[in-house]
């Protein structure tokens, strides 16, 4: 930002009071939820709200036994928070860029660490990438979202979408992979050399491999995933 008088700064950065859709980008890094009911978001993502809104941490059996066991098994960090009421809710995650998707009977797989919020009309499930458990610190898991409704994800800086075409496998760094179309199932390719074992490898010894037809969203940043217990 440049130089402003106080009045100029307030006018330039103040919130938009005009109520638009359920999910709106207040800024490219802040999600505004025009709440009249409830919404699920990543635990700790609330930065402000206006109105009568209550917050509840996801209960152990909130989404059934199956998801409870998966969450316990993965030790993952996608703890959810339910916001209920009426007003404007502002969500953000470490200054990351926010992208809103409007699913229309479609499915999307999102890295658990990059899921910011979703409407309660969306069905979701946790998928542990078992081949990666124990290989990467904290493991690696994703959340599969499907149905009709809004979903908000976050990325470090501008995302890049890679198109997966039949016969052309797309390889990505797991730490830079944010989301992919729900019809794709990634495999894992390892390229472990002697240099890797002695701690002098390139850092790209493990890659995700996407084959078929769809897309993969990556970010220009390698994000380290830590378990919720760390």
Residue frames as a rotation matrix with the C-alpha (Angstrom) as fourth column:
UNK 1
0.571 0.821 0.000 0.00
0.821 -0.571 0.000 0.00
0.000 0.000 -1.000 0.00
UNK 2
-0.229 -0.607 0.761 1.00
0.541 -0.729 -0.419 3.60
0.809 0.316 0.496 -0.53
UNK 3
-0.965 -0.128 -0.228 0.38
0.260 -0.558 -0.788 6.62
-0.026 -0.820 0.572 1.66
UNK 4
-0.148 0.978 0.144 -3.14
0.612 -0.023 0.791 7.35
0.777 0.205 -0.595 2.88
UNK 5
-0.538 0.234 0.810 -4.93
-0.713 -0.638 -0.290 9.74
0.449 -0.734 0.510 5.18
UNK 6
-0.871 0.251 0.422 -6.89
-0.151 0.681 -0.716 7.83
-0.468 -0.688 -0.555 7.81
UNK 7
0.102 0.982 -0.157 -10.13
-0.492 -0.087 -0.866 8.54
-0.864 0.165 0.475 5.98
UNK 8
0.163 -0.116 -0.980 -8.68
-0.975 0.133 -0.178 7.39
0.151 0.984 -0.091 2.65
UNK 9
-0.836 -0.536 -0.120 -7.39
-0.501 0.834 -0.231 4.18
0.224 -0.133 -0.966 4.24
UNK 10
-0.578 0.701 0.419 -10.77
-0.141 0.420 -0.897 3.37
-0.804 -0.577 -0.144 5.80
UNK 11
0.335 0.745 -0.577 -12.57
-0.712 -0.202 -0.673 4.06
-0.618 0.636 0.463 2.53
UNK 12
-0.065 -0.472 -0.879 -10.14
-0.941 0.322 -0.104 1.86
0.332 0.820 -0.465 0.60
UNK 13
-0.809 -0.451 -0.376 -10.02
-0.314 0.874 -0.371 -1.13
0.496 -0.182 -0.849 2.97
UNK 14
-0.497 0.652 0.573 -13.44
-0.747 0.015 -0.664 -1.21
-0.442 -0.758 0.479 4.64
UNK 15
-0.748 0.262 0.610 -15.69
0.302 0.953 -0.039 -4.25
-0.591 0.155 -0.792 4.27
UNK 16
-0.838 0.539 -0.079 -18.35
-0.258 -0.265 0.929 -4.43
0.480 0.799 0.361 1.59
UNK 17
-0.749 0.586 0.309 -21.69
-0.342 0.057 -0.938 -4.13
-0.567 -0.808 0.158 3.41
UNK 18
0.002 0.764 -0.645 -23.70
-1.000 0.013 0.012 -5.13
0.017 0.645 0.764 0.36
UNK 19
-0.132 0.025 0.991 -24.92
-0.401 0.913 -0.076 -8.70
-0.907 -0.407 -0.111 0.88
UNK 20
-0.202 -0.012 -0.979 -24.28
-0.973 0.114 0.199 -10.81
0.109 0.993 -0.035 -2.19
UNK 21
0.305 0.281 -0.910 -23.94
-0.351 0.921 0.167 -14.59
0.885 0.268 0.380 -2.38
UNK 22
0.982 0.114 -0.150 -23.39
0.073 0.502 0.862 -17.05
0.173 -0.858 0.484 0.46
UNK 23
0.258 -0.958 -0.127 -19.62
0.755 0.119 0.645 -17.08
-0.602 -0.262 0.754 -0.20
UNK 24
0.956 -0.046 0.290 -17.93
0.158 -0.754 -0.638 -13.88
0.248 0.656 -0.713 -1.37
UNK 25
-0.007 -0.993 -0.117 -14.31
0.949 0.030 -0.313 -12.79
0.315 -0.113 0.942 -1.64
UNK 26
0.852 0.228 -0.471 -14.03
0.417 -0.840 0.347 -9.79
-0.317 -0.492 -0.811 0.67
UNK 27
0.309 -0.808 -0.502 -10.39
-0.875 -0.448 0.183 -9.58
-0.373 0.383 -0.845 -0.43
UNK 28
0.316 -0.204 -0.927 -8.36
-0.639 0.677 -0.366 -12.20
0.702 0.708 0.083 -2.30
UNK 29
-0.640 -0.635 -0.432 -7.25
-0.073 0.611 -0.789 -13.57
0.765 -0.473 -0.437 1.09
UNK 30
-0.869 0.437 0.231 -10.43
-0.282 -0.055 -0.958 -13.16
-0.406 -0.898 0.171 3.15
UNK 31
-0.722 0.688 -0.077 -13.65
0.385 0.492 0.781 -15.12
0.575 0.534 -0.619 2.64
UNK 32
-0.732 0.611 0.301 -16.94
-0.669 -0.563 -0.485 -13.47
-0.127 -0.556 0.821 3.59
UNK 33
-0.802 0.570 -0.178 -19.78
0.517 0.812 0.269 -15.83
0.298 0.124 -0.946 4.46
UNK 34
-0.610 0.704 0.364 -23.21
-0.692 -0.697 0.188 -14.19
0.386 -0.138 0.912 4.36
UNK 35
-0.953 0.040 -0.301 -24.60
0.158 0.912 -0.378 -16.54
0.259 -0.408 -0.876 6.95
UNK 36
-0.236 0.917 0.322 -28.25
-0.967 -0.253 0.011 -17.32
0.092 -0.309 0.947 7.50
UNK 37
0.852 0.376 -0.365 -28.16
-0.346 0.927 0.147 -20.84
0.393 0.001 0.919 8.86
UNK 38
0.651 -0.678 0.340 -24.89
-0.161 0.315 0.935 -22.72
-0.742 -0.664 0.096 9.22
UNK 39
0.721 -0.545 -0.428 -21.54
-0.485 0.044 -0.873 -23.36
0.495 0.837 -0.233 7.54
UNK 40
0.834 -0.551 -0.036 -18.57
0.456 0.650 0.608 -25.64
-0.311 -0.523 0.793 8.15
UNK 41
0.744 -0.660 0.098 -15.08
-0.450 -0.605 -0.656 -24.15
0.493 0.444 -0.748 8.23
UNK 42
0.068 -0.841 -0.536 -11.55
0.408 0.514 -0.755 -25.07
0.910 -0.168 0.378 9.20
UNK 43
0.694 0.147 -0.705 -10.98
0.720 -0.100 0.687 -24.75
0.030 -0.984 -0.175 12.93
UNK 44
0.011 -0.707 -0.707 -9.33
0.652 -0.531 0.542 -21.44
-0.759 -0.467 0.455 13.77
UNK 45
-0.497 -0.224 0.838 -10.19
0.857 -0.281 0.432 -19.79
0.139 0.933 0.332 10.45
UNK 46
0.600 0.790 0.127 -12.56
0.750 -0.611 0.253 -17.18
0.278 -0.057 -0.959 11.92
UNK 47
-0.592 -0.805 0.041 -10.98
0.748 -0.568 -0.345 -13.72
0.301 -0.173 0.938 12.02
UNK 48
-0.927 0.362 -0.100 -14.13
-0.276 -0.838 -0.471 -11.60
-0.254 -0.409 0.877 12.56
UNK 49
-0.563 0.805 0.188 -17.91
0.761 0.416 0.497 -11.61
0.322 0.424 -0.847 12.42
UNK 50
-0.891 0.433 0.134 -20.86
-0.452 -0.867 -0.209 -9.24
0.026 -0.247 0.969 12.58
UNK 51
-0.049 0.953 -0.298 -24.26
-0.652 0.196 0.733 -10.35
0.757 0.231 0.612 13.81
UNK 52
0.299 0.273 0.914 -25.58
-0.893 0.416 0.168 -13.19
-0.335 -0.867 0.368 15.96
UNK 53
0.408 -0.288 -0.866 -23.29
-0.498 0.725 -0.476 -16.13
0.765 0.625 0.152 15.22
UNK 54
0.601 -0.203 0.773 -22.38
-0.668 0.403 0.625 -19.04
-0.439 -0.892 0.107 17.48
UNK 55
0.031 -0.705 -0.708 -19.46
-0.836 0.370 -0.406 -21.41
0.548 0.605 -0.578 17.00
UNK 56
0.738 0.195 0.645 -19.28
-0.534 0.754 0.383 -25.09
-0.412 -0.627 0.661 17.82
UNK 57
-0.441 -0.888 -0.129 -16.29
-0.851 0.368 0.375 -27.38
-0.286 0.276 -0.918 17.51
UNK 58
-0.002 0.396 -0.918 -16.95
-0.676 0.676 0.293 -30.54
0.737 0.621 0.267 15.55
UNK 59
0.352 0.212 0.912 -18.21
-0.874 0.422 0.239 -33.15
-0.334 -0.882 0.334 17.99
UNK 60
-0.562 -0.686 0.462 -16.67
-0.524 0.727 0.444 -36.62
-0.640 0.007 -0.768 18.06
UNK 61
-0.541 0.433 0.721 -19.72
0.570 0.819 -0.063 -38.25
-0.618 0.377 -0.690 16.47
UNK 62
-0.195 0.476 -0.857 -20.84
-0.376 -0.844 -0.383 -35.21
-0.906 0.248 0.344 14.47
UNK 63
0.032 0.141 -0.990 -20.34
-0.999 -0.026 -0.036 -37.02
-0.031 0.990 0.140 11.17
UNK 64
0.851 0.442 -0.284 -20.71
-0.454 0.891 0.026 -40.63
0.264 0.107 0.958 12.26
UNK 65
0.723 -0.541 0.430 -18.41
-0.088 0.545 0.834 -43.39
-0.685 -0.640 0.347 13.42
UNK 66
0.658 -0.470 0.588 -16.71
0.752 0.454 -0.477 -43.90
-0.043 0.757 0.653 10.06
UNK 67
0.514 -0.460 0.724 -15.31
0.119 -0.798 -0.591 -40.37
0.850 0.390 -0.355 9.87
UNK 68
0.811 -0.217 0.543 -14.43
-0.585 -0.304 0.752 -40.42
0.002 -0.928 -0.373 13.59
UNK 69
0.703 -0.556 0.444 -12.21
0.297 0.796 0.527 -43.50
-0.646 -0.238 0.725 13.11
UNK 70
0.530 -0.511 0.677 -10.60
0.764 -0.058 -0.642 -42.02
0.368 0.858 0.360 10.00
UNK 71
0.639 -0.270 0.720 -9.78
-0.287 -0.952 -0.102 -38.80
0.714 -0.142 -0.686 11.79
UNK 72
0.786 -0.344 0.514 -8.35
-0.480 0.185 0.857 -40.71
-0.390 -0.921 -0.020 14.76
UNK 73
0.676 -0.515 0.527 -6.33
0.577 0.815 0.056 -42.98
-0.459 0.266 0.848 12.47
UNK 74
0.466 -0.493 0.735 -4.86
0.657 -0.363 -0.660 -40.25
0.593 0.790 0.155 10.31
UNK 75
0.047 -0.416 -0.908 -4.18
0.875 -0.421 0.239 -37.84
-0.482 -0.806 0.344 13.18
UNK 76
-0.307 -0.207 0.929 -4.93
0.850 -0.499 0.170 -35.16
0.428 0.842 0.329 10.61
UNK 77
-0.831 -0.192 -0.521 -5.37
0.449 -0.784 -0.428 -31.45
-0.327 -0.590 0.738 11.14
UNK 78
-0.712 0.629 0.310 -8.69
-0.049 -0.486 0.873 -30.83
0.700 0.607 0.377 9.41
UNK 79
-0.659 0.537 -0.527 -10.59
0.683 0.133 -0.718 -30.11
-0.316 -0.833 -0.455 12.59
UNK 80
-0.471 0.573 0.670 -13.90
0.516 -0.437 0.737 -28.54
0.715 0.693 -0.090 11.64
UNK 81
-0.864 0.276 -0.420 -15.91
0.211 -0.559 -0.802 -25.75
-0.456 -0.782 0.425 13.21
UNK 82
-0.251 0.858 0.448 -19.63
0.913 0.055 0.405 -25.15
0.323 0.511 -0.797 12.69
UNK 83
-0.979 0.046 -0.196 -20.86
0.020 -0.947 -0.320 -21.55
-0.201 -0.318 0.927 12.61
UNK 84
-0.341 0.933 0.113 -24.59
0.909 0.297 0.293 -21.05
0.240 0.202 -0.949 13.12
UNK 85
-0.154 0.395 -0.906 -26.70
0.558 -0.722 -0.410 -17.91
-0.816 -0.568 -0.110 13.05
UNK 86
0.633 0.410 0.657 -27.19
0.771 -0.417 -0.482 -14.81
0.076 0.811 -0.580 10.94
UNK 87
0.718 -0.411 -0.562 -24.61
-0.135 -0.874 0.466 -12.21
-0.683 -0.258 -0.683 9.96
UNK 88
0.771 -0.557 -0.309 -21.32
-0.408 -0.060 -0.911 -11.75
0.489 0.828 -0.274 8.14
UNK 89
0.792 -0.543 0.279 -18.52
0.083 0.548 0.832 -14.18
-0.605 -0.636 0.479 8.96
UNK 90
0.657 -0.654 -0.375 -14.94
-0.713 -0.378 -0.591 -13.56
0.245 0.656 -0.714 7.83
UNK 91
0.847 -0.351 0.399 -12.56
0.144 0.874 0.464 -16.49
-0.511 -0.335 0.791 7.37
UNK 92
0.600 -0.732 -0.321 -8.87
-0.701 -0.288 -0.652 -16.67
0.385 0.617 -0.686 6.46
UNK 93
0.932 -0.351 0.087 -5.92
0.268 0.833 0.483 -19.04
-0.242 -0.427 0.871 6.81
UNK 94
0.199 -0.968 -0.151 -2.39
0.573 -0.010 0.819 -17.70
-0.795 -0.250 0.553 7.27
UNK 95
0.005 -0.170 -0.985 -2.79
-0.438 -0.886 0.151 -15.06
-0.899 0.431 -0.079 4.57
UNK 96
-0.735 -0.261 0.626 -3.31
0.345 0.651 0.676 -17.67
-0.584 0.713 -0.388 1.85
UNK 97
-0.794 0.436 -0.424 -5.23
-0.608 -0.544 0.578 -16.82
0.021 0.717 0.697 -1.32
UNK 98
-0.405 0.759 0.510 -8.89
-0.098 0.518 -0.850 -17.93
-0.909 -0.394 -0.136 -1.28
UNK 99
-0.869 0.219 -0.444 -10.68
-0.445 0.044 0.894 -19.55
0.215 0.975 0.059 -4.21
UNK 100
-0.277 0.870 0.407 -14.42
-0.549 0.204 -0.811 -20.32
-0.789 -0.448 0.421 -4.28
UNK 101
-0.976 0.075 -0.204 -15.91
-0.124 0.575 0.808 -23.21
0.178 0.814 -0.552 -6.24
UNK 102
-0.150 0.977 0.151 -19.60
-0.903 -0.074 -0.423 -23.75
-0.402 -0.200 0.894 -6.92
UNK 103
-0.951 -0.219 0.218 -20.07
-0.146 0.940 0.308 -27.51
-0.273 0.261 -0.926 -7.18
UNK 104
-0.043 0.944 -0.328 -23.02
-0.976 -0.109 -0.186 -28.64
-0.211 0.312 0.926 -9.27
UNK 105
0.883 0.315 0.349 -23.31
-0.315 0.947 -0.057 -32.37
-0.348 -0.060 0.935 -8.64
UNK 106
0.503 -0.816 -0.284 -19.54
-0.272 0.163 -0.949 -32.57
0.821 0.554 -0.140 -9.10
UNK 107
0.913 -0.274 -0.301 -16.75
0.395 0.422 0.816 -33.90
-0.096 -0.864 0.494 -6.92
UNK 108
0.494 -0.789 0.366 -13.46
-0.381 -0.575 -0.724 -32.35
0.781 0.218 -0.585 -5.88
UNK 109
0.612 -0.416 -0.673 -10.59
0.747 0.582 0.320 -33.76
0.259 -0.698 0.667 -3.82
UNK 110
0.626 -0.360 0.691 -8.82
-0.321 -0.927 -0.193 -31.19
0.711 -0.101 -0.696 -1.66
UNK 111
-0.392 -0.808 -0.441 -5.69
0.341 0.318 -0.885 -31.54
0.855 -0.497 0.151 0.41
UNK 112
0.296 0.642 -0.708 -6.97
0.873 0.119 0.473 -31.49
0.388 -0.758 -0.525 3.99
UNK 113
-0.307 -0.513 -0.802 -4.75
0.808 -0.585 0.065 -28.57
-0.503 -0.628 0.594 4.95
UNK 114
-0.987 -0.159 0.036 -6.10
0.147 -0.777 0.612 -26.41
-0.069 0.609 0.790 2.11
UNK 115
-0.233 0.969 0.081 -9.84
0.713 0.114 0.692 -26.74
0.661 0.219 -0.718 2.80
UNK 116
-0.941 -0.132 0.310 -11.23
-0.057 -0.844 -0.533 -23.48
0.333 -0.520 0.787 4.24
UNK 117
-0.560 0.816 0.142 -15.03
-0.435 -0.144 -0.889 -23.81
-0.705 -0.560 0.435 4.28
UNK 118
-0.926 0.355 -0.128 -18.01
0.036 0.421 0.906 -25.51
0.376 0.835 -0.403 2.66
UNK 119
-0.268 0.925 0.268 -21.79
-0.886 -0.346 0.309 -25.41
0.378 -0.155 0.913 2.73
UNK 120
-0.459 0.134 0.878 -23.63
-0.599 0.684 -0.417 -28.05
-0.656 -0.717 -0.234 4.78
UNK 121
0.670 0.723 -0.171 -25.25
-0.588 0.375 -0.717 -29.29
-0.454 0.580 0.676 1.55
UNK 122
0.174 -0.717 -0.675 -21.88
-0.833 0.259 -0.490 -30.72
0.526 0.648 -0.552 0.50
UNK 123
0.998 0.047 0.049 -21.13
-0.064 0.882 0.468 -34.37
-0.021 -0.470 0.883 1.27
UNK 124
0.306 -0.952 0.007 -17.56
-0.836 -0.272 -0.477 -35.07
0.456 0.141 -0.879 2.35
UNK 125
0.995 -0.093 -0.034 -15.27
0.098 0.880 0.464 -37.88
-0.013 -0.465 0.885 3.37
UNK 126
0.394 -0.918 0.038 -11.64
-0.803 -0.323 0.500 -38.26
-0.447 -0.228 -0.865 4.43
UNK 127
0.967 -0.186 -0.172 -9.34
0.048 0.800 -0.598 -40.33
0.249 0.571 0.783 2.24
UNK 128
0.508 -0.850 0.140 -5.97
-0.406 -0.092 0.909 -41.35
-0.760 -0.519 -0.392 3.67
UNK 129
0.629 -0.425 -0.651 -3.28
-0.635 0.202 -0.746 -41.86
0.449 0.882 -0.143 1.06
UNK 130
0.953 -0.083 0.291 -2.09
-0.165 0.665 0.729 -45.07
-0.254 -0.743 0.620 2.70
UNK 131
0.638 -0.754 0.156 1.02
0.699 0.481 -0.529 -45.54
0.323 0.446 0.834 0.60
UNK 132
0.103 -0.595 0.797 2.28
0.012 -0.801 -0.599 -42.23
0.995 0.071 -0.075 1.93
UNK 133
0.893 0.269 0.360 1.63
-0.340 -0.118 0.933 -42.94
0.294 -0.956 -0.014 5.61
UNK 134
0.753 -0.655 0.058 4.95
0.309 0.430 0.848 -43.12
-0.581 -0.621 0.526 7.40
UNK 135
0.116 -0.724 0.680 6.85
0.986 0.001 -0.168 -41.78
0.121 0.689 0.714 4.37
UNK 136
-0.237 -0.123 0.964 5.93
0.234 -0.970 -0.067 -38.13
0.943 0.210 0.258 4.74
UNK 137
-0.963 -0.143 -0.229 5.89
0.258 -0.236 -0.937 -36.30
0.080 -0.961 0.264 8.05
UNK 138
-0.602 0.795 -0.073 2.31
-0.488 -0.439 -0.754 -36.22
-0.631 -0.419 0.653 9.32
UNK 139
-0.359 0.481 0.800 1.13
0.627 0.759 -0.175 -38.47
-0.691 0.439 -0.574 6.49
UNK 140
-0.936 0.150 -0.317 -0.94
-0.327 -0.702 0.632 -37.19
-0.128 0.696 0.707 3.61
UNK 141
-0.472 0.859 0.196 -4.72
0.708 0.502 -0.496 -37.17
-0.525 -0.096 -0.846 3.32
UNK 142
-0.960 0.239 0.146 -7.40
-0.092 -0.763 0.640 -35.44
0.264 0.601 0.755 1.34
UNK 143
-0.474 0.881 0.002 -11.05
0.000 0.002 -1.000 -34.55
-0.881 -0.474 -0.001 1.74
UNK 144
-0.877 0.277 0.393 -13.43
0.454 0.204 0.868 -35.61
0.161 0.939 -0.305 -1.03
UNK 145
-0.554 0.701 -0.449 -16.29
-0.145 -0.612 -0.777 -33.13
-0.820 -0.366 0.441 -1.48
UNK 146
-0.935 0.272 0.227 -19.29
0.299 0.261 0.918 -33.76
0.191 0.926 -0.325 -3.70
UNK 147
-0.131 0.965 -0.229 -22.81
0.904 0.022 -0.427 -32.54
-0.407 -0.263 -0.875 -4.34
UNK 148
0.150 0.273 0.950 -24.21
0.655 -0.747 0.112 -29.06
0.740 0.606 -0.291 -4.82
UNK 149
0.912 0.178 -0.370 -22.96
0.399 -0.599 0.694 -25.98
-0.098 -0.781 -0.617 -3.00
UNK 150
0.708 -0.650 0.276 -20.03
-0.450 -0.717 -0.533 -23.68
0.544 0.253 -0.800 -2.35
UNK 151
0.717 -0.626 -0.307 -16.54
0.691 0.576 0.437 -24.80
-0.097 -0.525 0.845 -1.36
UNK 152
0.851 -0.502 0.158 -13.64
-0.461 -0.856 -0.234 -22.50
0.252 0.126 -0.959 -0.49
UNK 153
0.670 -0.721 -0.178 -10.01
0.741 0.664 0.100 -23.58
0.046 -0.199 0.979 -0.65
UNK 154
0.832 -0.464 -0.303 -6.74
-0.329 -0.854 0.403 -21.77
-0.446 -0.236 -0.863 0.01
UNK 155
0.660 -0.710 0.244 -3.40
0.707 0.477 -0.522 -21.64
0.255 0.517 0.817 -1.78
UNK 156
0.168 -0.717 -0.676 -0.07
0.391 -0.581 0.714 -20.00
-0.905 -0.385 0.183 -1.16
UNK 157
-0.642 -0.380 -0.666 0.08
-0.328 -0.649 0.686 -17.41
-0.693 0.659 0.292 -3.95
UNK 158
0.017 0.695 -0.719 -1.55
-0.975 -0.148 -0.167 -17.93
-0.222 0.704 0.675 -7.36
UNK 159
0.133 0.072 0.989 -2.73
-0.120 0.991 -0.056 -21.49
-0.984 -0.111 0.140 -8.13
UNK 160
-0.495 -0.269 -0.826 -1.91
-0.857 -0.003 0.515 -23.23
-0.141 0.963 -0.229 -11.39
UNK 161
0.426 0.706 0.566 -4.25
-0.486 0.706 -0.515 -25.81
-0.763 -0.056 0.644 -12.95
UNK 162
-0.706 -0.667 -0.238 -2.68
-0.615 0.410 0.673 -28.67
-0.351 0.622 -0.700 -14.90
UNK 163
0.385 0.861 -0.333 -4.89
-0.914 0.306 -0.266 -30.53
-0.128 0.407 0.904 -17.37
UNK 164
-0.467 -0.454 0.759 -4.59
-0.377 0.878 0.294 -34.31
-0.800 -0.149 -0.581 -17.21
UNK 165
0.185 0.468 -0.864 -5.07
-0.981 0.041 -0.188 -35.91
-0.053 0.883 0.466 -20.62
UNK 166
0.887 0.169 0.430 -5.42
-0.175 0.984 -0.027 -39.60
-0.428 -0.051 0.903 -21.52
UNK 167
0.751 -0.636 0.175 -2.02
0.600 0.549 -0.581 -41.11
0.274 0.542 0.795 -22.12
UNK 168
-0.052 -0.762 0.645 -0.15
0.095 -0.647 -0.756 -38.21
0.994 0.022 0.106 -20.51
UNK 169
0.382 0.140 -0.914 0.64
0.869 0.281 0.406 -38.67
0.314 -0.949 -0.015 -16.81
UNK 170
0.374 -0.222 0.900 1.05
-0.216 -0.965 -0.148 -35.50
0.902 -0.139 -0.409 -14.75
UNK 171
0.054 -0.461 -0.886 3.52
0.856 0.478 -0.196 -35.65
0.514 -0.748 0.420 -11.85
UNK 172
0.455 0.131 0.881 3.37
-0.204 -0.948 0.246 -33.22
0.867 -0.292 -0.405 -8.93
UNK 173
-0.768 -0.641 -0.008 5.12
-0.039 0.060 -0.997 -32.59
0.639 -0.766 -0.071 -5.64
UNK 174
-0.113 0.783 -0.611 2.76
0.817 0.424 0.392 -33.76
0.566 -0.455 -0.688 -2.85
UNK 175
-0.349 -0.095 -0.932 3.64
0.804 -0.541 -0.246 -30.68
-0.481 -0.836 0.265 -0.78
UNK 176
-0.887 0.002 -0.462 2.60
-0.192 -0.912 0.364 -28.37
-0.421 0.411 0.809 -3.63
UNK 177
-0.764 0.642 -0.062 -0.55
0.257 0.391 0.884 -30.25
0.592 0.659 -0.463 -4.65
UNK 178
-0.850 0.466 0.246 -3.77
-0.512 -0.619 -0.596 -28.55
-0.126 -0.633 0.764 -3.52
UNK 179
0.020 0.941 0.338 -6.72
-0.423 0.314 -0.850 -30.26
-0.906 -0.126 0.405 -5.23
UNK 180
-0.942 -0.250 -0.222 -7.78
-0.303 0.353 0.885 -32.42
-0.143 0.902 -0.408 -8.15
UNK 181
-0.191 0.925 -0.328 -10.93
-0.892 -0.024 0.452 -33.50
0.410 0.379 0.830 -9.96
UNK 182
0.066 0.312 0.948 -12.83
-0.881 0.464 -0.091 -36.19
-0.468 -0.829 0.305 -8.08
UNK 183
0.933 0.329 -0.144 -12.60
-0.355 0.785 -0.507 -38.78
-0.053 0.525 0.850 -10.85
UNK 184
0.280 -0.915 -0.291 -8.79
-0.418 0.156 -0.895 -38.96
0.864 0.372 -0.339 -10.55
UNK 185
0.995 -0.091 0.036 -6.98
0.011 0.468 0.884 -41.30
-0.097 -0.879 0.467 -8.16
UNK 186
0.479 -0.874 -0.083 -3.32
-0.822 -0.413 -0.393 -40.37
0.309 0.257 -0.916 -7.70
UNK 187
0.826 -0.425 -0.371 -0.60
0.476 0.878 0.054 -42.98
0.303 -0.222 0.927 -7.51
UNK 188
0.810 -0.585 -0.044 2.82
-0.415 -0.625 0.662 -42.39
-0.415 -0.517 -0.749 -6.00
UNK 189
0.754 -0.655 -0.059 6.18
0.272 0.393 -0.878 -42.59
0.598 0.646 0.474 -7.67
UNK 190
0.835 -0.547 -0.067 9.35
-0.086 -0.249 0.965 -42.81
-0.544 -0.799 -0.255 -5.62
UNK 191
0.702 -0.709 0.072 12.83
0.143 0.040 -0.989 -42.06
0.698 0.704 0.129 -6.86
UNK 192
0.912 -0.320 0.256 14.93
-0.329 -0.198 0.924 -42.76
-0.245 -0.927 -0.285 -3.82
UNK 193
0.562 -0.798 -0.218 18.66
-0.016 0.253 -0.967 -42.76
0.827 0.547 0.129 -4.40
UNK 194
0.114 -0.636 -0.763 21.67
0.919 0.360 -0.163 -43.21
0.378 -0.682 0.626 -2.17
UNK 195
-0.762 -0.390 0.517 21.99
0.255 -0.915 -0.314 -39.40
0.595 -0.108 0.797 -2.02
UNK 196
0.125 0.896 0.426 18.46
-0.363 -0.359 0.860 -39.23
0.923 -0.262 0.281 -0.58
UNK 197
0.676 0.170 -0.717 19.30
0.458 0.664 0.591 -41.65
0.576 -0.728 0.371 2.21
UNK 198
-0.214 -0.824 -0.525 22.32
0.970 -0.116 -0.214 -39.66
0.115 -0.555 0.824 3.31
UNK 199
0.298 0.478 -0.826 20.29
0.692 -0.704 -0.157 -36.45
-0.657 -0.525 -0.541 3.40
UNK 200
-0.521 -0.545 -0.657 21.61
-0.070 -0.740 0.669 -34.85
-0.850 0.395 0.347 0.21
UNK 201
-0.387 0.458 0.800 18.75
0.876 0.453 0.165 -35.61
-0.287 0.765 -0.577 -2.16
UNK 202
-0.834 0.064 0.549 16.96
0.293 -0.791 0.537 -33.07
0.468 0.609 0.640 -4.30
UNK 203
-0.795 0.607 -0.010 13.80
-0.269 -0.367 -0.891 -33.17
-0.544 -0.705 0.455 -2.16
UNK 204
-0.002 0.800 -0.600 11.73
-0.994 -0.065 -0.083 -34.48
-0.105 0.597 0.795 -5.09
UNK 205
-0.901 -0.432 0.041 12.10
-0.430 0.901 0.053 -38.19
-0.060 0.030 -0.998 -4.24
UNK 206
-0.576 0.784 0.232 8.33
0.609 0.601 -0.517 -38.70
-0.545 -0.157 -0.824 -3.98
UNK 207
-0.900 0.333 -0.280 5.83
-0.433 -0.741 0.512 -37.55
-0.038 0.583 0.812 -6.58
UNK 208
-0.100 0.936 0.338 2.09
-0.073 0.332 -0.940 -37.88
-0.992 -0.119 0.035 -7.09
UNK 209
-0.978 -0.211 -0.007 1.15
-0.041 0.158 0.987 -39.32
-0.207 0.965 -0.163 -10.48
UNK 210
-0.100 0.986 -0.131 -2.20
-0.303 -0.156 -0.940 -38.43
-0.948 -0.055 0.314 -12.07
UNK 211
-0.985 -0.169 0.042 -3.43
-0.024 0.368 0.930 -40.42
-0.173 0.914 -0.366 -15.07
UNK 212
-0.268 0.933 0.242 -6.71
0.860 0.344 -0.377 -40.33
-0.435 0.107 -0.894 -16.97
UNK 213
-0.387 0.232 0.893 -8.72
0.559 -0.711 0.427 -37.23
0.734 0.664 0.146 -17.72
UNK 214
0.630 0.565 -0.534 -9.25
0.769 -0.357 0.530 -34.31
0.109 -0.744 -0.659 -15.37
UNK 215
0.402 -0.501 0.767 -7.23
-0.086 -0.854 -0.513 -31.57
0.912 0.140 -0.387 -13.70
UNK 216
0.226 -0.420 -0.879 -4.81
0.956 0.267 0.118 -30.96
0.185 -0.867 0.462 -10.83
UNK 217
0.811 0.036 0.583 -4.40
-0.028 -0.995 0.100 -27.68
0.584 -0.097 -0.806 -8.93
UNK 218
0.170 -0.826 -0.537 -0.93
0.949 0.284 -0.136 -26.88
0.265 -0.487 0.832 -7.61
UNK 219
0.996 0.065 -0.067 0.62
0.084 -0.937 0.340 -23.93
-0.040 -0.345 -0.938 -5.79
UNK 220
0.419 -0.898 0.133 4.10
0.042 -0.127 -0.991 -22.40
0.907 0.420 -0.015 -6.11
UNK 221
-0.045 -0.344 0.938 4.93
-0.944 -0.294 -0.152 -23.36
0.328 -0.892 -0.311 -2.54
UNK 222
-0.254 -0.079 -0.964 5.88
0.057 0.994 -0.097 -26.59
0.966 -0.080 -0.248 -0.78
UNK 223
0.160 0.473 0.866 3.72
-0.839 -0.397 0.372 -26.85
0.520 -0.786 0.333 2.32
UNK 224
-0.805 -0.469 -0.363 4.78
-0.180 0.776 -0.604 -29.14
0.565 -0.421 -0.710 5.15
UNK 225
0.266 0.964 -0.023 1.91
-0.411 0.135 0.902 -31.06
0.872 -0.230 0.432 6.73
UNK 226
-0.852 -0.481 0.207 1.97
-0.365 0.263 -0.893 -31.69
0.376 -0.836 -0.400 10.42
UNK 227
-0.330 0.746 -0.579 -0.40
0.614 0.635 0.468 -33.85
0.717 -0.202 -0.668 12.41
UNK 228
0.382 0.602 0.701 -2.77
-0.180 -0.695 0.696 -32.25
0.906 -0.392 -0.157 14.89
UNK 229
0.894 -0.054 -0.444 -0.89
0.424 0.420 0.802 -33.95
0.143 -0.906 0.399 17.69
UNK 230
-0.007 -0.998 0.067 2.41
0.930 -0.030 -0.365 -32.20
0.366 0.060 0.929 16.94
